Amino acid sequence: MSNKFNLIILILLLFIILATSGCTTNVGKYEVEYNERELTEENWCPEGTIFSISNDQTGEGYLMRYAGIEKIDGIDMCNLCSEITNENGTMQIDCLSDYSGDYFIFRILDEEGKVLMIL
């Protein structure tokens, strides 16, 4: 569990550093890719990959992407999907929020798509 936690911390730090620049680069043994998308009022939840980090030698990786809008209880919510892959498999964490940011839902799913936890 601490390896996953360390990977998540590394990824979040790299994401913050790369948040203002669009690029693909190598950081140590990891390949980092960031595809900048313009967020506007009309396009506040653009589908597509935003950030990924991977190690082809070990199969470890992290992918964060906009998965599109889901309607939950009549509210349009943007799904920002994160996938963590390592030797134990894949785990998906969905962060859903409405346009105003007033409503949030976090879902944790296993590699079969089964919901493990909702926060």
N, C-alpha and C positions, 0 to 999 in steps of 0.2 A: 504494500500500500504506500509506503514512503517513496518508492521509485516513481509511482504515478504522481504523487504529490510534488516531488521534485521536478518531474517533467512538466507538470502544469505550471508551476512557478516560473520555470525557464521560458515556457511558451508565452505566458502573460507578459513577462519582462521584454521578450523580443517583440511581441505585438505592440507594446507601448512605444518601443524605439522605432519600429517601422511604420507606425500609424500615419505618419505624415509623408512617407515616401513610398512609391510603388516600385517594387523590384523583386528580383530573384537573386539570391546570394547564398553562399555557403558560410555557415557559422560553425566552426569546428567540424564535427562529423555529420552535421545536419544540413539539409538543404531547406532554405526558407524562401517562401514565395508569398508575395502580397499583391493582390490585384485591387487597386483603388477603384471604388465606384462612387459616383457622385450621388449624394442623398439630397433629394429635393422634396418639397411638399407633396408633389404629385407622385414621386417615386421614393417614398420613405422606407420601402422594404424591397430593394432590388434583389432578385434571385441571382445566385452565382457565388462562386468561391471568393472569399475575402482574404483568408489567411491560411497557410498550411506550412507545416514543418515536418520533415521526414528524414529517416535514416534507412536507406535502401539495404544496407548490410544487415541490420537487425530486424527490419520490418516495423520498427516503432514509428509512430506518426501522430500528428494532431491536425485536424482539419476544422476550420470554422467557416461556415457559409450561411448566407441568407437562404432559407428553404422556402420562402414565400409567405403569403398571408393565410392564416387559418381563422375561421369564424368560430369562436367559443362563446357560448351563451349570448349570441347575437352581437358580439364585439369582434371587430377585425383586429387580429393580433399577428404581429410579425414574428416568425420563428427564426431565431438565430441558432442554428444547429452546430454543436461541437461534437466531433468524433475523436476518441482516443483509442489508438491501436497499439498493442504490445503483444508479448508472448502469451498472455492470458486471453487474448481475443480483442473484441471491440466493444466499447461502451459509448453510448450517445447521450449527450446532455443537451436538452432543448431549453432555450430561454425565450419565452414568449412575452411580448409586451404590446400594448396598444400604442397608437400614435402619440398620445399625450404623455405616456409614461406613467399613468396612474395605476395601471393594472399589470401585474407580473405573474407569470407561472413558470416554474422550473420543473422539467420532467427528466428523469433519468431512466434510460432504456438499455436493455441488454442487446447482444448482437442479433437476436431474433426479432427485435422490435417490441418485446414485452416491457411494459412500463413497470419499473422497479420501485419508483418513488415519485411523488408529486409534492412540490413545496409551493 
